[in-house]
Amino acid sequence: MKTNNIIVLALTLFYAIISFINFGKFHLNNASWIGLNTTDQLLVTFESPTLVNKINIDYGLTTGKYHIVYNSTDDQSTTLKDTGIDNFPPHYQWSNLNIDDGKLVTNMTFIIDSPQVEIRQLAFFDKNNNYLTNFRVEAAPSRTDMDSLVSDNPPTNIYNKWLSSTVFDEIYYVSSAKQYIDGVAPYVDVHPPLGMLIIAIGLILLGITPFAWRLIPNLFGILLVPIMYIFANKIFKDRRLATIATVLVMVEFMHYTISRLAFLDSILTLFIVLNYYFLYCYVSKRLSGGGFKQSIKYLYLSALFLGFGIATKLNAAFSAPAIFVWAFYCEVIASKFTIKQIITKTLYILLIFTLIPLSVYILSYIPYYHSMHANNIFSFVIDRYQHMYDYQVNGLKNATHPYASKWWTWPLLITPISISYWQEAIPSPTGLISASIVLMGNPAIYWASIPAVLILIYKWIAKPNHIIAFILVAIFAQYLPYAFFTRISFIYYFYPVTPFIILAIVYILKLAFENTNKTYHYLAYAYISLTIILFIMYFPVLSGLDIARNYTVKVLLLLNGWNF
């Protein structure tokens, strides 16, 4: 036990350290001006006529529109708009506006067209990219803290948005988490609230910064490391195999990248894994002769984490078939009970997996329910569920996206997702410098999962055992429902399946180590080494570190169609 604790602690600590590399800015200017009415204006007056070439704006929670009117020395007024707002809300993102007319600007007025518009920081540059500070900022109606919108020194990471802004779907979840804090209706209500409430913890503790909004999802990703060790050790009862399973999680690309994003998926996946872990504890206890009363505590815990899962994302409910299969097998096929006992136990299990998850799901809506001043929480939750269902099933049926992909392509890694991309305009001696974040699986793990599952199916047919069956049922339960989706889908939907394909691969490695031919042992270690080597090779494009673009293009883009 002491050795297990040392291994778990060492692996978790090591992963925690690398998970915070290039994680996002900890400190940002948290000042803000919010235009809540069409009469609200922000006034910028230059001390002398100035040639302004670029305006950089750090937006806060911005659901409305505005325009800028600037006056120049030729007595002309010019209107400038951020057209990006028309297409996509810029919540907690830096935006860049160019002025190419060569006019000397005397003043600018930010005018609200429709509220709300929140500006957290302003930065002005001339055509030589010199940072301008020769102006004062005022608000109408008047406010006395407007100077805090402008820093004494140029803000960093204006263009490398990974470090300073929301990226990809973070824009939805961060804004909604902030709105839950403020007690107003969330921007996104097409998922249950729990995941966004969990993300909000980081914002409450550390403010609205990239580090803060990614903190709690990353902690969930870190927690998956020791949980995976405990789970694998429970299944295989082998410290070496448990360590291997944990290392494979640590070097899994999707796990590393998605946990470092303010997405719901690392939170969801930890709940799903814990749901299955306690389900496995119940199964192993019952099949080893444990009594129903001794085993039922594990079902309570499994049901609790199922509730946490569906209160985060509804696809956690995909585990329901697996729960039904194992409860039916343990209580009906593998046990010798009377019909009355079977019916009683079956109804009791159904009650557990109805009341506990449903209670957690309803309770997660309390903050949203209060913010809307609704009268009945049950009717409110039903109404929100109907809204979610309509959006997820019908609203996205005809949607398109360049990174959309079919369910069967996910283990093949045909369509990775470029989450963030930034390229330095000035070439370095080694070529253009870029910083990118890609969402994809470790090829050595994802591609190996296909033969691993096929081998497990063959092994189970040849000689059934509950370990193989449990792993296969978990994989199929979490994966196959996507085959029936008619709506748009993405590769990261496969992430909750990843811990179970790793268990499948570890089972194959177990067979290799049990073989008396040492060649299989060497091949197993070579495979593990390959997964680690690939993680090191791809680390810059998983973590967003600056890297020569030539390295990415010539070394990392293994398949045609990959672009990150």
C-alpha positions, -999 to +999 in steps of 0.1 A: +000+000+000+028+024+009+045+017-025+013+023-043+009+057-026+044+067-035+039+058-071+005+076-073+019+107-056+050+108-078+031+104-111+003+128-101+028+155-090+049+151-122+018+154-144+005+184-124+037+203-130+037+198-168+000+205-169+006+241-158+033+248-185+023+277-206-011+276-190-024+311-194-019+345-179-024+347-141-027+384-139-048+406-162-061+441-160-095+435-144-108+470-148-138+473-170-162+498-186-196+484-193-220+500-217-254+491-205-274+517-224-273+533-258-266+566-241-233+552-225-201+564-242-164+560-238-143+590-248-107+590-257-090+624-262-054+627-275-031+653-261-020+662-296-031+649-330-018+613-333-014+589-361-032+558-347-028+526-367-042+499-344-067+497-316-065+466-294-095+459-272-098+434-244-135+426-242-153+413-212-188+399-213-201+414-245-234+405-261-242+438-278-227+459-305-210+493-307-191+516-332-163+541-329-164+576-343-130+593-345-122+628-355-091+639-373-073+672-381-090+675-415-123+681-396-137+647-408-155+622-387-149+585-395-169+555-383-151+523-374-168+490-364-155+457-351-173+435-376-162+403-358-188+410-332-215+406-359-204+370-363-193+358-329-195+371-293-160+382-282-163+373-245-130+377-228-110+380-260-086+405-274-097+421-307-077+441-332-090+471-353-069+487-380-070+523-391-053+526-425-064+561-436-032+579-423-052+606-406-041+624-374-067+615-348-077+640-322-104+620-303-125+589-304-159+580-290-171+545-284-209+545-289-232+517-278-256+504-305-271+477-284-260+467-248-241+452-233-205+459-243-177+454-217-142+467-223-115+456-199-085+472-215-075+495-244-042+496-262-033+520-291-004+517-315+010+538-343+022+525-377+056+517-362+040+496-335+049+521-308+026+519-278+006+551-273-001+567-240-007+603-249-044+604-242-070+604-215-100+582-211-134+594-198-168+579-196-203+593-201-220+591-177-189+601-158-167+576-139-135+583-121-116+550-127-112+551-164-074+555-164-072+518-152-084+508-187-049+516-200-017+501-187+016+520-185+033+494-206+021+475-237-001+446-228+015+412-236+000+384-256-025+405-275-022+383-305-013+350-290-047+345-276-041+312-259-023+331-231-047+360-229-081+352-242-108+325-244-103+301-273-127+279-292-157+269-269-142+285-238-160+316-250-193+299-241-185+283-208-164+311-193-191+337-200-218+314-186-198+307-155-194+344-149-232+349-154-239+322-129-217+341-104-236+373-112-270+356-107-282+362-143-293+339-170-263+321-186-253+327-222-252+289-227-280+267-214-278+239-239-259+218-213-268+213-177-253+238-153-229+218-130-198+219-152-201+257-156-207+261-119-175+242-113-156+264-137-170+294-118-151+283-087-118+293-103-133+327-113-145+334-078-111+325-063-088+342-088-108+366-110-115+365-147-082+354-161-072+325-184-054+308-155-085+311-134-110+298-159-088+268-168-078+260-133-106+237-121-110+217-153-072+211-152-075+200-115-101+174-127-076+163-154-049+160-127-073+139-105-078+115-133-042+104-130-045+088-095-080+076-102-067+058-133-040+041-111-065+030-085-090+018-112-063-002-131-049-017-099-084-027-089-089-045-123-055-060-129-042-063-093-008-056-106+013-025-097+032-025-130+000-026-151-016+001-130+015+023-135+014+017-172-022+026-174-015+058-155+014+067-177-007+062-209-033+086-195-005+111-187+009+110-223-025+109-240-028+140-261-065+146-258-064+143-220-035+168-217-050+194-241-087+192-231-080+193-194-062+226-199-092+242-215-123+257-198-144+229-214-169+206-196-152+175-209-125+169-183-151+174-155-175+150-173-148+124-179-137+122-143-173+117-132-178+090-159-147+071-148-157+073-111-192+061-121-176+030-138-150+025-110-177+021-084-198+000-108-167-023-112-163-025-074-199-037-072-194-062-100-162-077-086-177-078-051-208-097-062-189-121-085-165-129-058-193-140-035-200-107-017-235-102-004-260-077-018-259-056+013-221-056+012-221-045-024-249-020-026-228+009-012-208+008-044-240+013-064-249+043-043-216+059-052-219+049-089-253+065-090-240+096-073-213+101-099-237+093-127-258+122-113-228+145-113-220+134-149-255+140-164-256+173-145-225+183-165-233+168-199-262+146-208-240+120-226-229+107-192-262+089-193-247+066-220-234+045-191-270+034-183-269+004-206-236-008-189-252-004-155-283-023-166-262-051-181-240-056-150-269-053-125-289-078-145-260-102-148-249-100-111-284-102-096-301-126-121-276-147-140-247-151-115-269-154-084-293-180-072-323-161-059-360-166-060-381-147-085-393-125-056-358-116-045-347-109-081-377-085-086-371-068-053-334-062-059-340-051-095-365-026-084-342-014-056-314-009-080-337+010-105-348+032-076-311+040-067-302+049-103-333+070-107-336+090-075-299+098-068-290+110-103-323+128-108-318+146-074-283+157-083-295+169-117-323+190-103-302+204-075-276+216-100-303+239-115-309+258-083-287+288-091-302+291-126-337+287-112-331+315-087-316+338-114-348+334-135-371+339-105-391+308-116-420+295-096-415+257-098-381+241-100-395+208-115-413+225-143-383+248-148-359+218-152-383+200-175-385+232-197-347+235-198-344+199-207-368+202-236-349+233-248-316+213-246-331+184-264-345+205-292-312+223-297-289+193-295-311+171-317-328+195-341-309+227-338-276+212-348-289+187-374-280+208-404-251+227-388-217+226-404-181+232-391-147+227-407-136+205-378-168+183-377-162+146-381-181+113-381-179+090-351-161+062-368-132+086-378-123+095-342-100+065-334-084+070-368-075+106-360-087+119-394-099+153-382-079+169-353-092+202-341-070+233-341-080+251-309-057+280-312-031+292-337-007+322-337+022+329-360+050+354-355+050+378-385+088+382-384+108+351-396+134+337-372+167+321-383+149+288-382+118+300-401+084+313-390+076+309-353+041+296-345+022+287-314-007+263-317-030+241-296-043+209-313-070+186-299-063+150-310-054+117-295-019+102-292-016+082-324+000+053-306-030+050-283-059+059-306-047+037-335-038+009-312-072+009-296-088-006-328-067-039-327-069-039-289-107-040-289-108-066-316-083-088-297-104-084-265-136-095-284-117-126-297-104-134-262-138-130-246-154-152-272-127-179-267-128-177-229-153-152-213-142-133-182-158-104-164-127-081-167-127-082-206-165-079-206-164-049-183-139-030-204-157-038-237-191-029-223-178+004-210-162+012-244-193+003-264-217+020-240-198+053-242-189+052-279-216+034-300-245+059-292-227+084-314-233+061-344-269+071-342-263+109-340-276+128-370-263+161-357-228+176-361-201+160-339-164+164-331-134+143-322-133+154-286-167+136-280-144+105-280-125+117-249-147+101-223-140+067-240-102+072-238-097+059-203-114+027-213-095+022-245-064+026-224-076-002-201-081-023-232-046-016-244-032-024-209-050-057-210-032-065-243+001-055-226-008-078-197-011-107-222+023-098-236+040-098-202+024-131-194+039-147-225+070-167-218+086-154-249+107-123-238+102-107-273+067-098-263+080-081-232+104-060-252+076-051-277+054-040-248+080-018-234+088-005-269+051+004-273+050+023-240+082+041-250+066+051-283+036+067-266+060+088-244+082+098-273+052+109-293+040+130-264+074+147-261+075+153-299+040+168-300+043+187-267+048+221-282+015+219-302-003+205-272+008+232-248+010+262-272+047+267-269+065+288-295+081+265-321+095+267-356+067+263-381+089+240-402+090+215-374+052+213-372+048+210-409+076+186-418+076+164-386+042+165-369+016+165-398+016+127-403-016+125-423-029+145-452-057+168-440-040+175-406-035+212-401-025+228-369 
